[in-house]
């Protein structure tokens, strides 16, 4: 059936948790160098929603010949979060790159969000970021103080991660964009992958969902200040703490939830592991206000392109409300980690985190005709 709800624009879908589930929190106090510019007014799509639709992207990527090397341990074949390249018998280099247009107006906060999102891929591989480089597209019409604030936001978040920024590349562009290329060095046997999920594993999600709707509502002036602050708090929260608390547990597979949505990233894990993932709709942590925003039609465009690509891979119980499908297919930015581990380890991890938004949301079962099956 055609979705006839009001569409308010191509605003970004971003992952979030409620205020208690943040790390740094969001302070609307003006940061040094902030101008009166409204960054979100300069973009059509923002955050991870600015990525190419997955169907179009795979149409091109799947047509390319694979480049192989004995030292390349993880490439893009299983859509893992970062590449893994052997340095020597024990050490590997884990590398990723991510940048996008702003989803918030404050330049400093935008820099924090973009940096946290790029760093997340390293945490999803079980690594600890070591060095990063800036990627910047900046309009010549904006004051340089705006650029400085963006870079300061990214620098502070990288510093919080315990890494350093050592250069980068900048070009003039009418649409502002910022992100990082990040490298980590780690032991080969400590790398997490998205293809190790085992039948019987629990799936733990470390941040709540639905800020794509809240961010779209905010762009239309329809989100409450507290709900939007919770979204920003989540986006600027590193996945470092979750990664640190899981390092001594037996994590069989991991990924982070970004623009491809919860359904998309879980389907990649399921396909790479030759399993099916059952997800309980009632267990999903959802930001207060997100379901109402979806009901009123504050939907990021990426929600529809994700569903178009995944329609044969994902199933729902009969009668599932549309707003829950919006959450399941909604693009996220700087989202949480999805960790696959035994039931005992999952319970232990959730207890360690001690946050309501950190939940067991499902389990891994024998392969069926779909990759992800939502259940009541």
C-alpha angles and dihedrals in degrees: 000000000000115000105237099178119127113274114210103185145296095293120160127268111223134178118245146165130205119274095271090055095058127096111206096017125215122277115187091204110128113259124222112281097018114145129195092262117131101220095190090059088066097059137066095200127016142199117355090339085076091069119108113268108270094240093056093043094052091046088065101034094048090054094057124093115249118248111216138193133171087235096052103092098169124024130157097289094102095030091245119176097251141005120259118211125183115239096176138332093295107022130069134185115229114199137181140163130204136162137155147161120283125280094185131049100229109089095210092051090047089055090051094049094047092048094047090050093052093046090051093075090061092051089049088059091051093252138129116231115244109173136008140185127210124244112197137176110183133180114237089220093067126087115257089236087071090056091046091053092050091051092046090053091052092044093052092050092048089049089052088054090055093246134113135232112228107181135304144185132279132189134177112255133160090231116061115231133171139179146122144259104219132194130191130182119212146148114286094232092053097060117115119215136192093235105065102080111139130206106263095030120134119229115226121194118200103196134039124251137231108063089122085074093041092050091049089049090050092053088055091048092248103110121095117243092243094050093049092046089054090052092052091046090056095045092052094046113101121227086227095104093051091047092048093051092049099047096093093045126085101260107184096185139355143183138164124242112239139135096334089064132233090288093049098049094043090050089055090053092046094049094045090049096041091236139109123241119217114204125194110225090204092056097055113114105228127184113248108257096024096100091048090049089053092049089054091051103256092146127154113230092237089069089070098043089050092052092046090056096041102038094112094043100053131059134190134194115264111273097022107164113250092237091064089053087051088057093046094052099031117121115243133201124207087357129171132278123264106213125191116208144133120292093253093048091046092054090047092050094048089050091050093051092049095195126126091225092059104086146154100249102176150327142254118253138175114293116277132173092288134052097220124027118188113208134188 
